[in-house]
Amino acid sequence: MLAPLACGWLASGSCSVSACYEECDPCFQACKCSGVCQNPVAGEQGLRIVAHESRILAAEDDRFVRVLDVVVGPSLEFASGNERSDRDRSVDLARLAEFAREILVVNAEVFTSVRDPDWRLDAVHAFSACSVAQFHLEPGRSTARRANSVSLLFDAHGRLLEATHVVDRGSD
């Protein structure tokens, strides 16, 4: 007796299934279906610097300046999963600063040998074609060594182009 009532009640409901398919790679494009990069080359949700060329700009006795030209690396647009319909819209500087800090955390071994580095934001500058986020590394409490600093250069869409790293030889 209850079975026909239960079947009638269950049959009266509605169900819908939707699917999204497009040939789009969220690691390199803004996609409608998926905004999260699953490509292992991009790594760490698009925060890993996968390939770069390194060069020394200046070297003195107590410090040197190293520049990393990023060949394959992080992009704010694709790592955040945000769909941006307006490609000419400027990058939100607060979000860019947060994204830059995440890049420094994920790629800590590239910039320092300090365990759990404490990167402090110095400034974020916006220009017409690029933005720059500047950080310094707080020296340890037990040492009077000077901190290292890093400036990350992003294009107008938030793709990391270059990292300039000032390394004090007395720091870890």
VMD Tcl script that builds the backbone (N, CA, C; Angstrom):
set m [mol new atoms 516]
animate dup $m
set s [atomselect $m all]
$s set {name element resname resid chain x y z} {
  {N N MET 1 A 0.824 -1.187 0.000}
  {CA C MET 1 A 0.000 0.000 0.000}
  {C C MET 1 A 0.872 1.256 0.000}
  {N N LEU 2 A 1.932 1.273 0.794}
  {CA C LEU 2 A 2.793 2.451 0.851}
  {C C LEU 2 A 3.703 2.568 -0.364}
  {N N ALA 3 A 4.025 1.450 -0.973}
  {CA C ALA 3 A 4.922 1.470 -2.127}
  {C C ALA 3 A 4.360 2.303 -3.273}
  {N N PRO 4 A 3.073 2.143 -3.684}
  {CA C PRO 4 A 2.565 2.979 -4.769}
  {C C PRO 4 A 2.551 4.462 -4.399}
  {N N LEU 5 A 2.292 4.779 -3.145}
  {CA C LEU 5 A 2.290 6.181 -2.722}
  {C C LEU 5 A 3.699 6.769 -2.751}
  {N N ALA 6 A 4.663 5.975 -2.289}
  {CA C ALA 6 A 6.047 6.433 -2.303}
  {C C ALA 6 A 6.548 6.623 -3.727}
  {N N CYS 7 A 6.187 5.699 -4.632}
  {CA C CYS 7 A 6.609 5.828 -6.032}
  {C C CYS 7 A 5.967 7.048 -6.665}
  {N N GLY 8 A 4.689 7.273 -6.361}
  {CA C GLY 8 A 3.999 8.444 -6.908}
  {C C GLY 8 A 4.603 9.738 -6.390}
  {N N TRP 9 A 4.943 9.744 -5.112}
  {CA C TRP 9 A 5.538 10.947 -4.523}
  {C C TRP 9 A 6.929 11.211 -5.102}
  {N N LEU 10 A 7.759 10.161 -5.243}
  {CA C LEU 10 A 9.097 10.314 -5.802}
  {C C LEU 10 A 9.051 10.680 -7.281}
  {N N ALA 11 A 8.069 10.167 -8.014}
  {CA C ALA 11 A 7.963 10.440 -9.445}
  {C C ALA 11 A 7.525 11.870 -9.708}
  {N N SER 12 A 6.892 12.510 -8.726}
  {CA C SER 12 A 6.398 13.863 -8.948}
  {C C SER 12 A 7.506 14.911 -8.875}
  {N N GLY 13 A 8.668 14.549 -8.374}
  {CA C GLY 13 A 9.777 15.494 -8.279}
  {C C GLY 13 A 10.413 15.740 -9.630}
  {N N SER 14 A 11.274 16.733 -9.677}
  {CA C SER 14 A 11.962 17.020 -10.931}
  {C C SER 14 A 13.464 16.976 -10.697}
  {N N CYS 15 A 14.164 16.676 -11.743}
  {CA C CYS 15 A 15.612 16.562 -11.659}
  {C C CYS 15 A 16.201 17.164 -12.918}
  {N N SER 16 A 17.289 17.892 -12.770}
  {CA C SER 16 A 17.951 18.428 -13.952}
  {C C SER 16 A 19.443 18.186 -13.834}
  {N N VAL 17 A 20.048 17.910 -14.948}
  {CA C VAL 17 A 21.484 17.679 -15.020}
  {C C VAL 17 A 22.031 18.615 -16.080}
  {N N SER 18 A 23.102 19.305 -15.736}
  {CA C SER 18 A 23.707 20.183 -16.730}
  {C C SER 18 A 25.191 19.861 -16.832}
  {N N ALA 19 A 25.726 20.077 -17.978}
  {CA C ALA 19 A 27.148 19.831 -18.211}
  {C C ALA 19 A 27.707 21.001 -18.991}
  {N N CYS 20 A 28.968 21.206 -18.832}
  {CA C CYS 20 A 29.635 22.286 -19.541}
  {C C CYS 20 A 30.848 21.695 -20.245}
  {N N TYR 21 A 30.967 21.950 -21.528}
  {CA C TYR 21 A 32.121 21.474 -22.276}
  {C C TYR 21 A 32.627 22.603 -23.155}
  {N N GLU 22 A 33.896 22.823 -23.111}
  {CA C GLU 22 A 34.538 23.775 -24.011}
  {C C GLU 22 A 35.997 23.396 -24.139}
  {N N GLU 23 A 36.585 23.734 -25.237}
  {CA C GLU 23 A 38.013 23.484 -25.415}
  {C C GLU 23 A 38.747 24.714 -24.926}
  {N N CYS 24 A 39.056 24.689 -23.647}
  {CA C CYS 24 A 39.673 25.841 -23.004}
  {C C CYS 24 A 40.568 25.342 -21.887}
  {N N ASP 25 A 41.756 25.884 -21.778}
  {CA C ASP 25 A 42.690 25.518 -20.720}
  {C C ASP 25 A 42.757 26.663 -19.720}
  {N N PRO 26 A 42.206 26.486 -18.507}
  {CA C PRO 26 A 42.194 27.575 -17.528}
  {C C PRO 26 A 43.586 27.980 -17.045}
  {N N CYS 27 A 44.607 27.220 -17.398}
  {CA C CYS 27 A 45.969 27.614 -17.045}
  {C C CYS 27 A 46.469 28.728 -17.965}
  {N N PHE 28 A 45.859 28.869 -19.128}
  {CA C PHE 28 A 46.322 29.850 -20.101}
  {C C PHE 28 A 45.221 30.737 -20.654}
  {N N GLN 29 A 43.954 30.463 -20.320}
  {CA C GLN 29 A 42.827 31.248 -20.820}
  {C C GLN 29 A 41.803 31.411 -19.710}
  {N N ALA 30 A 40.941 32.423 -19.836}
  {CA C ALA 30 A 39.813 32.565 -18.915}
  {C C ALA 30 A 38.666 31.741 -19.491}
  {N N CYS 31 A 38.271 30.675 -18.790}
  {CA C CYS 31 A 37.258 29.743 -19.287}
  {C C CYS 31 A 35.938 29.924 -18.549}
  {N N LYS 32 A 34.852 29.563 -19.216}
  {CA C LYS 32 A 33.524 29.655 -18.601}
  {C C LYS 32 A 33.220 28.428 -17.754}
  {N N CYS 33 A 33.648 27.253 -18.197}
  {CA C CYS 33 A 33.325 26.013 -17.485}
  {C C CYS 33 A 34.207 25.800 -16.261}
  {N N SER 34 A 35.487 26.000 -16.415}
  {CA C SER 34 A 36.403 25.726 -15.317}
  {C C SER 34 A 37.382 26.880 -15.185}
  {N N GLY 35 A 37.500 27.394 -13.987}
  {CA C GLY 35 A 38.434 28.481 -13.757}
  {C C GLY 35 A 39.642 28.049 -12.961}
  {N N VAL 36 A 39.744 26.766 -12.632}
  {CA C VAL 36 A 40.851 26.272 -11.821}
  {C C VAL 36 A 41.813 25.490 -12.695}
  {N N CYS 37 A 43.058 25.877 -12.643}
  {CA C CYS 37 A 44.084 25.221 -13.446}
  {C C CYS 37 A 44.458 23.890 -12.814}
  {N N GLN 38 A 44.299 22.796 -13.570}
  {CA C GLN 38 A 44.656 21.466 -13.083}
  {C C GLN 38 A 45.934 20.954 -13.731}
  {N N ASN 39 A 46.561 21.779 -14.527}
  {CA C ASN 39 A 47.761 21.379 -15.239}
  {C C ASN 39 A 48.922 21.218 -14.258}
  {N N PRO 40 A 49.543 20.041 -14.180}
  {CA C PRO 40 A 50.638 19.843 -13.233}
  {C C PRO 40 A 51.860 20.695 -13.556}
  {N N VAL 41 A 51.971 21.172 -14.792}
  {CA C VAL 41 A 53.090 22.041 -15.147}
  {C C VAL 41 A 52.964 23.368 -14.407}
  {N N ALA 42 A 51.736 23.875 -14.298}
  {CA C ALA 42 A 51.528 25.137 -13.589}
  {C C ALA 42 A 51.749 24.946 -12.092}
  {N N GLY 43 A 51.304 23.846 -11.554}
  {CA C GLY 43 A 51.561 23.475 -10.170}
  {C C GLY 43 A 51.044 24.438 -9.128}
  {N N GLU 44 A 50.719 23.904 -7.953}
  {CA C GLU 44 A 50.292 24.680 -6.792}
  {C C GLU 44 A 49.229 25.717 -7.167}
  {N N GLN 45 A 48.209 25.284 -7.904}
  {CA C GLN 45 A 47.120 26.166 -8.347}
  {C C GLN 45 A 47.649 27.381 -9.103}
  {N N GLY 46 A 48.663 27.191 -9.892}
  {CA C GLY 46 A 49.187 28.268 -10.730}
  {C C GLY 46 A 50.103 29.238 -10.017}
  {N N LEU 47 A 50.629 28.892 -8.852}
  {CA C LEU 47 A 51.505 29.787 -8.097}
  {C C LEU 47 A 52.988 29.459 -8.272}
  {N N ARG 48 A 53.304 28.305 -8.795}
  {CA C ARG 48 A 54.688 27.857 -8.916}
  {C C ARG 48 A 55.378 28.532 -10.106}
  {N N ILE 49 A 56.601 28.999 -9.895}
  {CA C ILE 49 A 57.454 29.467 -10.996}
  {C C ILE 49 A 58.060 28.211 -11.587}
  {N N VAL 50 A 57.591 27.826 -12.772}
  {CA C VAL 50 A 57.971 26.558 -13.380}
  {C C VAL 50 A 59.298 26.679 -14.114}
  {N N ALA 51 A 59.465 27.753 -14.864}
  {CA C ALA 51 A 60.700 27.939 -15.627}
  {C C ALA 51 A 61.093 29.414 -15.596}
  {N N HIS 52 A 62.377 29.649 -15.358}
  {CA C HIS 52 A 62.874 31.022 -15.345}
  {C C HIS 52 A 64.344 31.037 -15.763}
  {N N GLU 53 A 64.769 32.204 -16.180}
  {CA C GLU 53 A 66.182 32.426 -16.470}
  {C C GLU 53 A 66.692 33.397 -15.426}
  {N N SER 54 A 67.850 33.112 -14.869}
  {CA C SER 54 A 68.402 33.923 -13.793}
  {C C SER 54 A 69.625 34.682 -14.287}
  {N N ARG 55 A 69.737 35.921 -13.855}
  {CA C ARG 55 A 70.923 36.710 -14.184}
  {C C ARG 55 A 71.258 37.616 -13.005}
  {N N ILE 56 A 72.512 37.945 -12.873}
  {CA C ILE 56 A 72.977 38.825 -11.798}
  {C C ILE 56 A 73.147 40.222 -12.378}
  {N N LEU 57 A 72.475 41.214 -11.761}
  {CA C LEU 57 A 72.596 42.600 -12.216}
  {C C LEU 57 A 73.787 43.304 -11.601}
  {N N ALA 58 A 73.956 43.133 -10.304}
  {CA C ALA 58 A 75.052 43.801 -9.603}
  {C C ALA 58 A 75.538 42.897 -8.491}
  {N N ALA 59 A 76.843 42.944 -8.278}
  {CA C ALA 59 A 77.417 42.145 -7.185}
  {C C ALA 59 A 78.441 42.995 -6.454}
  {N N GLU 60 A 78.274 43.088 -5.155}
  {CA C GLU 60 A 79.219 43.795 -4.294}
  {C C GLU 60 A 79.705 42.799 -3.257}
  {N N ASP 61 A 80.569 43.255 -2.376}
  {CA C ASP 61 A 81.090 42.364 -1.344}
  {C C ASP 61 A 80.000 41.849 -0.410}
  {N N ASP 62 A 79.079 42.713 -0.046}
  {CA C ASP 62 A 78.096 42.325 0.962}
  {C C ASP 62 A 76.725 41.954 0.400}
  {N N ARG 63 A 76.471 42.151 -0.901}
  {CA C ARG 63 A 75.173 41.778 -1.462}
  {C C ARG 63 A 75.236 41.680 -2.987}
  {N N PHE 64 A 74.196 41.043 -3.561}
  {CA C PHE 64 A 74.060 41.001 -5.006}
  {C C PHE 64 A 72.579 41.110 -5.377}
  {N N VAL 65 A 72.342 41.499 -6.622}
  {CA C VAL 65 A 70.981 41.650 -7.138}
  {C C VAL 65 A 70.796 40.625 -8.242}
  {N N ARG 66 A 69.804 39.765 -8.057}
  {CA C ARG 66 A 69.512 38.701 -9.016}
  {C C ARG 66 A 68.147 38.966 -9.641}
  {N N VAL 67 A 68.048 38.767 -10.938}
  {CA C VAL 67 A 66.777 38.929 -11.647}
  {C C VAL 67 A 66.365 37.580 -12.220}
  {N N LEU 68 A 65.115 37.222 -11.974}
  {CA C LEU 68 A 64.537 36.014 -12.556}
  {C C LEU 68 A 63.569 36.444 -13.649}
  {N N ASP 69 A 63.895 36.140 -14.896}
  {CA C ASP 69 A 62.965 36.371 -15.997}
  {C C ASP 69 A 62.068 35.145 -16.063}
  {N N VAL 70 A 60.796 35.314 -15.745}
  {CA C VAL 70 A 59.868 34.192 -15.641}
  {C C VAL 70 A 59.409 33.780 -17.027}
  {N N VAL 71 A 59.689 32.535 -17.391}
  {CA C VAL 71 A 59.291 31.986 -18.685}
  {C C VAL 71 A 57.916 31.338 -18.561}
  {N N VAL 72 A 57.744 30.465 -17.578}
  {CA C VAL 72 A 56.451 29.838 -17.283}
  {C C VAL 72 A 56.205 30.034 -15.801}
  {N N GLY 73 A 55.129 30.735 -15.490}
  {CA C GLY 73 A 54.895 31.003 -14.082}
  {C C GLY 73 A 53.496 31.460 -13.776}
  {N N PRO 74 A 53.319 32.034 -12.595}
  {CA C PRO 74 A 52.008 32.375 -12.066}
  {C C PRO 74 A 51.294 33.485 -12.831}
  {N N SER 75 A 49.973 33.385 -12.816}
  {CA C SER 75 A 49.122 34.417 -13.389}
  {C C SER 75 A 47.916 34.602 -12.480}
  {N N LEU 76 A 47.693 35.808 -12.031}
  {CA C LEU 76 A 46.574 36.118 -11.147}
  {C C LEU 76 A 45.250 35.755 -11.802}
  {N N GLU 77 A 45.116 36.046 -13.057}
  {CA C GLU 77 A 43.872 35.803 -13.786}
  {C C GLU 77 A 43.488 34.328 -13.788}
  {N N PHE 78 A 44.454 33.442 -13.962}
  {CA C PHE 78 A 44.135 32.021 -14.091}
  {C C PHE 78 A 44.226 31.275 -12.767}
  {N N ALA 79 A 45.077 31.708 -11.867}
  {CA C ALA 79 A 45.206 31.027 -10.580}
  {C C ALA 79 A 44.018 31.285 -9.673}
  {N N SER 80 A 43.411 32.450 -9.798}
  {CA C SER 80 A 42.300 32.790 -8.912}
  {C C SER 80 A 41.001 32.141 -9.346}
  {N N GLY 81 A 40.916 31.695 -10.604}
  {CA C GLY 81 A 39.678 31.082 -11.089}
  {C C GLY 81 A 38.618 32.103 -11.437}
  {N N ASN 82 A 38.960 33.367 -11.403}
  {CA C ASN 82 A 37.979 34.399 -11.739}
  {C C ASN 82 A 37.846 34.521 -13.235}
  {N N GLU 83 A 36.614 34.611 -13.680}
  {CA C GLU 83 A 36.372 34.864 -15.092}
  {C C GLU 83 A 36.359 36.363 -15.287}
  {N N ARG 84 A 37.157 36.819 -16.196}
  {CA C ARG 84 A 37.223 38.257 -16.449}
  {C C ARG 84 A 36.704 38.518 -17.842}
  {N N SER 85 A 35.524 39.093 -17.915}
  {CA C SER 85 A 34.947 39.379 -19.216}
  {C C SER 85 A 35.589 40.619 -19.827}
  {N N ASP 86 A 36.032 41.532 -18.999}
  {CA C ASP 86 A 36.642 42.753 -19.489}
  {C C ASP 86 A 38.156 42.645 -19.347}
  {N N ARG 87 A 38.848 42.292 -20.429}
  {CA C ARG 87 A 40.291 42.051 -20.386}
  {C C ARG 87 A 41.081 43.338 -20.150}
  {N N ASP 88 A 40.449 44.514 -20.360}
  {CA C ASP 88 A 41.159 45.773 -20.173}
  {C C ASP 88 A 40.996 46.328 -18.762}
  {N N ARG 89 A 40.226 45.632 -17.930}
  {CA C ARG 89 A 40.018 46.086 -16.563}
  {C C ARG 89 A 41.336 45.994 -15.796}
  {N N SER 90 A 41.608 46.987 -14.951}
  {CA C SER 90 A 42.865 46.985 -14.204}
  {C C SER 90 A 42.829 45.943 -13.089}
  {N N VAL 91 A 43.998 45.511 -12.696}
  {CA C VAL 91 A 44.149 44.498 -11.651}
  {C C VAL 91 A 43.903 45.159 -10.295}
  {N N ASP 92 A 43.159 44.477 -9.418}
  {CA C ASP 92 A 42.923 44.948 -8.061}
  {C C ASP 92 A 44.234 44.832 -7.287}
  {N N LEU 93 A 44.749 45.955 -6.790}
  {CA C LEU 93 A 46.078 45.964 -6.166}
  {C C LEU 93 A 46.123 45.182 -4.853}
  {N N ALA 94 A 45.040 45.190 -4.088}
  {CA C ALA 94 A 45.008 44.407 -2.850}
  {C C ALA 94 A 45.084 42.915 -3.169}
  {N N ARG 95 A 44.345 42.474 -4.185}
  {CA C ARG 95 A 44.382 41.065 -4.591}
  {C C ARG 95 A 45.754 40.719 -5.164}
  {N N LEU 96 A 46.348 41.646 -5.915}
  {CA C LEU 96 A 47.677 41.408 -6.476}
  {C C LEU 96 A 48.711 41.243 -5.363}
  {N N ALA 97 A 48.641 42.066 -4.319}
  {CA C ALA 97 A 49.571 41.957 -3.195}
  {C C ALA 97 A 49.423 40.609 -2.496}
  {N N GLU 98 A 48.192 40.163 -2.297}
  {CA C GLU 98 A 47.944 38.856 -1.680}
  {C C GLU 98 A 48.483 37.730 -2.555}
  {N N PHE 99 A 48.240 37.836 -3.867}
  {CA C PHE 99 A 48.720 36.845 -4.822}
  {C C PHE 99 A 50.251 36.803 -4.838}
  {N N ALA 100 A 50.890 37.974 -4.802}
  {CA C ALA 100 A 52.354 38.045 -4.798}
  {C C ALA 100 A 52.923 37.377 -3.547}
  {N N ARG 101 A 52.286 37.591 -2.403}
  {CA C ARG 101 A 52.743 36.946 -1.169}
  {C C ARG 101 A 52.616 35.420 -1.284}
  {N N GLU 102 A 51.520 34.941 -1.889}
  {CA C GLU 102 A 51.335 33.503 -2.094}
  {C C GLU 102 A 52.426 32.936 -2.993}
  {N N ILE 103 A 52.821 33.695 -4.007}
  {CA C ILE 103 A 53.916 33.272 -4.893}
  {C C ILE 103 A 55.202 33.114 -4.094}
  {N N LEU 104 A 55.492 34.074 -3.217}
  {CA C LEU 104 A 56.707 34.005 -2.404}
  {C C LEU 104 A 56.684 32.811 -1.457}
  {N N VAL 105 A 55.521 32.499 -0.913}
  {CA C VAL 105 A 55.404 31.354 0.002}
  {C C VAL 105 A 55.609 30.039 -0.750}
  {N N VAL 106 A 54.931 29.875 -1.891}
  {CA C VAL 106 A 55.026 28.629 -2.665}
  {C C VAL 106 A 56.433 28.434 -3.232}
  {N N ASN 107 A 57.087 29.523 -3.611}
  {CA C ASN 107 A 58.420 29.451 -4.218}
  {C C ASN 107 A 59.516 29.887 -3.242}
  {N N ALA 108 A 59.317 29.650 -1.967}
  {CA C ALA 108 A 60.249 30.128 -0.935}
  {C C ALA 108 A 61.679 29.686 -1.192}
  {N N GLU 109 A 61.871 28.454 -1.677}
  {CA C GLU 109 A 63.236 27.954 -1.891}
  {C C GLU 109 A 63.978 28.715 -2.985}
  {N N VAL 110 A 63.263 29.401 -3.844}
  {CA C VAL 110 A 63.896 30.193 -4.900}
  {C C VAL 110 A 64.468 31.486 -4.321}
  {N N PHE 111 A 63.815 32.011 -3.271}
  {CA C PHE 111 A 64.170 33.330 -2.756}
  {C C PHE 111 A 64.931 33.338 -1.432}
  {N N THR 112 A 64.837 32.270 -0.654}
  {CA C THR 112 A 65.496 32.281 0.645}
  {C C THR 112 A 65.704 30.859 1.161}
  {N N SER 113 A 66.642 30.732 2.092}
  {CA C SER 113 A 66.824 29.446 2.765}
  {C C SER 113 A 66.203 29.482 4.157}
  {N N VAL 114 A 65.577 30.601 4.495}
  {CA C VAL 114 A 64.917 30.748 5.796}
  {C C VAL 114 A 63.680 29.864 5.836}
  {N N ARG 115 A 63.539 29.144 6.938}
  {CA C ARG 115 A 62.363 28.283 7.107}
  {C C ARG 115 A 61.157 29.146 7.484}
  {N N ASP 116 A 60.021 28.951 6.825}
  {CA C ASP 116 A 58.803 29.729 7.039}
  {C C ASP 116 A 59.095 31.233 7.018}
  {N N PRO 117 A 59.521 31.755 5.887}
  {CA C PRO 117 A 59.886 33.175 5.810}
  {C C PRO 117 A 58.685 34.088 6.067}
  {N N ASP 118 A 58.965 35.227 6.676}
  {CA C ASP 118 A 57.938 36.219 6.981}
  {C C ASP 118 A 58.110 37.397 6.030}
  {N N TRP 119 A 57.478 37.305 4.857}
  {CA C TRP 119 A 57.578 38.362 3.856}
  {C C TRP 119 A 56.644 39.500 4.227}
  {N N ARG 120 A 57.167 40.704 4.268}
  {CA C ARG 120 A 56.388 41.891 4.621}
  {C C ARG 120 A 56.211 42.757 3.384}
  {N N LEU 121 A 54.987 43.163 3.147}
  {CA C LEU 121 A 54.678 44.012 1.989}
  {C C LEU 121 A 55.195 45.420 2.244}
  {N N ASP 122 A 55.981 45.934 1.300}
  {CA C ASP 122 A 56.460 47.315 1.372}
  {C C ASP 122 A 55.565 48.242 0.567}
  {N N ALA 123 A 55.236 47.836 -0.663}
  {CA C ALA 123 A 54.425 48.705 -1.522}
  {C C ALA 123 A 53.913 47.925 -2.723}
  {N N VAL 124 A 52.840 48.432 -3.305}
  {CA C VAL 124 A 52.324 47.937 -4.577}
  {C C VAL 124 A 52.129 49.164 -5.458}
  {N N HIS 125 A 52.714 49.127 -6.638}
  {CA C HIS 125 A 52.630 50.249 -7.566}
  {C C HIS 125 A 51.933 49.798 -8.837}
  {N N ALA 126 A 51.014 50.633 -9.330}
  {CA C ALA 126 A 50.309 50.333 -10.582}
  {C C ALA 126 A 50.727 51.335 -11.642}
  {N N PHE 127 A 51.036 50.810 -12.807}
  {CA C PHE 127 A 51.361 51.625 -13.970}
  {C C PHE 127 A 50.405 51.231 -15.081}
  {N N SER 128 A 50.455 51.892 -16.208}
  {CA C SER 128 A 49.486 51.601 -17.274}
  {C C SER 128 A 49.627 50.188 -17.835}
  {N N ALA 129 A 50.833 49.680 -17.965}
  {CA C ALA 129 A 51.036 48.368 -18.582}
  {C C ALA 129 A 51.508 47.293 -17.608}
  {N N CYS 130 A 51.753 47.657 -16.347}
  {CA C CYS 130 A 52.276 46.672 -15.395}
  {C C CYS 130 A 52.024 47.117 -13.963}
  {N N SER 131 A 52.310 46.212 -13.040}
  {CA C SER 131 A 52.228 46.486 -11.600}
  {C C SER 131 A 53.432 45.851 -10.928}
  {N N VAL 132 A 53.844 46.425 -9.804}
  {CA C VAL 132 A 54.987 45.915 -9.064}
  {C C VAL 132 A 54.595 45.768 -7.592}
  {N N ALA 133 A 54.896 44.612 -7.011}
  {CA C ALA 133 A 54.701 44.378 -5.577}
  {C C ALA 133 A 56.075 44.199 -4.945}
  {N N GLN 134 A 56.362 44.968 -3.892}
  {CA C GLN 134 A 57.665 44.934 -3.244}
  {C C GLN 134 A 57.527 44.376 -1.833}
  {N N PHE 135 A 58.411 43.433 -1.482}
  {CA C PHE 135 A 58.409 42.791 -0.177}
  {C C PHE 135 A 59.817 42.784 0.398}
  {N N HIS 136 A 59.897 42.688 1.707}
  {CA C HIS 136 A 61.187 42.431 2.361}
  {C C HIS 136 A 60.985 41.287 3.344}
  {N N LEU 137 A 62.064 40.599 3.601}
  {CA C LEU 137 A 62.046 39.458 4.512}
  {C C LEU 137 A 62.504 39.931 5.879}
  {N N GLU 138 A 61.658 39.732 6.872}
  {CA C GLU 138 A 62.015 40.126 8.230}
  {C C GLU 138 A 63.186 39.273 8.710}
  {N N PRO 139 A 64.223 39.895 9.227}
  {CA C PRO 139 A 65.328 39.101 9.780}
  {C C PRO 139 A 64.872 38.399 11.055}
  {N N GLY 140 A 65.546 37.311 11.383}
  {CA C GLY 140 A 65.214 36.557 12.596}
  {C C GLY 140 A 65.448 37.381 13.845}
  {N N ARG 141 A 64.759 37.038 14.907}
  {CA C ARG 141 A 64.882 37.781 16.164}
  {C C ARG 141 A 66.265 37.639 16.788}
  {N N SER 142 A 66.897 36.514 16.559}
  {CA C SER 142 A 68.189 36.262 17.208}
  {C C SER 142 A 69.369 36.802 16.414}
  {N N THR 143 A 69.103 37.450 15.313}
  {CA C THR 143 A 70.200 37.939 14.474}
  {C C THR 143 A 69.974 39.388 14.068}
  {N N ALA 144 A 71.033 40.111 13.843}
  {CA C ALA 144 A 70.939 41.506 13.425}
  {C C ALA 144 A 71.140 41.636 11.919}
  {N N ARG 145 A 71.085 40.521 11.213}
  {CA C ARG 145 A 71.308 40.550 9.768}
  {C C ARG 145 A 70.220 41.350 9.068}
  {N N ARG 146 A 70.591 41.938 7.964}
  {CA C ARG 146 A 69.617 42.693 7.179}
  {C C ARG 146 A 68.723 41.737 6.403}
  {N N ALA 147 A 67.538 42.196 6.055}
  {CA C ALA 147 A 66.577 41.356 5.345}
  {C C ALA 147 A 66.812 41.399 3.844}
  {N N ASN 148 A 66.445 40.329 3.176}
  {CA C ASN 148 A 66.434 40.292 1.723}
  {C C ASN 148 A 65.174 41.008 1.239}
  {N N SER 149 A 65.159 41.423 -0.015}
  {CA C SER 149 A 63.957 42.039 -0.576}
  {C C SER 149 A 63.697 41.474 -1.968}
  {N N VAL 150 A 62.417 41.490 -2.350}
  {CA C VAL 150 A 61.992 40.994 -3.656}
  {C C VAL 150 A 60.968 41.964 -4.236}
  {N N SER 151 A 61.121 42.272 -5.518}
  {CA C SER 151 A 60.124 43.040 -6.264}
  {C C SER 151 A 59.601 42.143 -7.372}
  {N N LEU 152 A 58.277 41.972 -7.431}
  {CA C LEU 152 A 57.647 41.133 -8.449}
  {C C LEU 152 A 56.957 42.026 -9.465}
  {N N LEU 153 A 57.320 41.869 -10.734}
  {CA C LEU 153 A 56.751 42.655 -11.823}
  {C C LEU 153 A 55.696 41.833 -12.541}
  {N N PHE 154 A 54.477 42.371 -12.636}
  {CA C PHE 154 A 53.347 41.713 -13.291}
  {C C PHE 154 A 52.912 42.526 -14.498}
  {N N ASP 155 A 52.395 41.843 -15.530}
  {CA C ASP 155 A 51.838 42.568 -16.668}
  {C C ASP 155 A 50.466 43.119 -16.277}
  {N N ALA 156 A 49.778 43.756 -17.217}
  {CA C ALA 156 A 48.492 44.409 -16.948}
  {C C ALA 156 A 47.403 43.435 -16.512}
  {N N HIS 157 A 47.576 42.138 -16.797}
  {CA C HIS 157 A 46.569 41.134 -16.448}
  {C C HIS 157 A 46.965 40.302 -15.230}
  {N N GLY 158 A 48.108 40.619 -14.611}
  {CA C GLY 158 A 48.517 39.915 -13.406}
  {C C GLY 158 A 49.403 38.708 -13.633}
  {N N ARG 159 A 50.037 38.611 -14.806}
  {CA C ARG 159 A 50.974 37.504 -15.067}
  {C C ARG 159 A 52.362 37.927 -14.623}
  {N N LEU 160 A 53.013 37.084 -13.815}
  {CA C LEU 160 A 54.355 37.392 -13.329}
  {C C LEU 160 A 55.345 37.361 -14.483}
  {N N LEU 161 A 56.063 38.484 -14.661}
  {CA C LEU 161 A 57.050 38.590 -15.730}
  {C C LEU 161 A 58.478 38.470 -15.209}
  {N N GLU 162 A 58.703 39.050 -14.019}
  {CA C GLU 162 A 60.069 39.153 -13.527}
  {C C GLU 162 A 60.076 39.296 -12.012}
  {N N ALA 163 A 61.098 38.764 -11.390}
  {CA C ALA 163 A 61.318 38.930 -9.955}
  {C C ALA 163 A 62.736 39.435 -9.750}
  {N N THR 164 A 62.881 40.567 -9.081}
  {CA C THR 164 A 64.191 41.113 -8.765}
  {C C THR 164 A 64.438 40.877 -7.292}
  {N N HIS 165 A 65.552 40.214 -6.989}
  {CA C HIS 165 A 65.825 39.745 -5.640}
  {C C HIS 165 A 67.152 40.326 -5.167}
  {N N VAL 166 A 67.098 41.133 -4.111}
  {CA C VAL 166 A 68.309 41.655 -3.507}
  {C C VAL 166 A 68.701 40.712 -2.383}
  {N N VAL 167 A 69.899 40.163 -2.479}
  {CA C VAL 167 A 70.365 39.174 -1.502}
  {C C VAL 167 A 71.538 39.746 -0.727}
  {N N ASP 168 A 71.355 39.867 0.573}
  {CA C ASP 168 A 72.454 40.277 1.446}
  {C C ASP 168 A 73.222 39.028 1.827}
  {N N ARG 169 A 74.495 39.006 1.556}
  {CA C ARG 169 A 75.296 37.809 1.797}
  {C C ARG 169 A 75.306 37.396 3.271}
  {N N GLY 170 A 75.101 38.346 4.159}
  {CA C GLY 170 A 75.094 38.035 5.587}
  {C C GLY 170 A 73.800 37.408 6.039}
  {N N SER 171 A 72.790 37.373 5.155}
  {CA C SER 171 A 71.513 36.801 5.547}
  {C C SER 171 A 71.431 35.355 5.056}
  {N N ASP 172 A 70.574 34.576 5.672}
  {CA C ASP 172 A 70.405 33.165 5.306}
  {C C ASP 172 A 69.617 33.013 4.040}
}
mol reanalyze $m
mol bondsrecalc $m
mol representation Tube
mol addrep $m
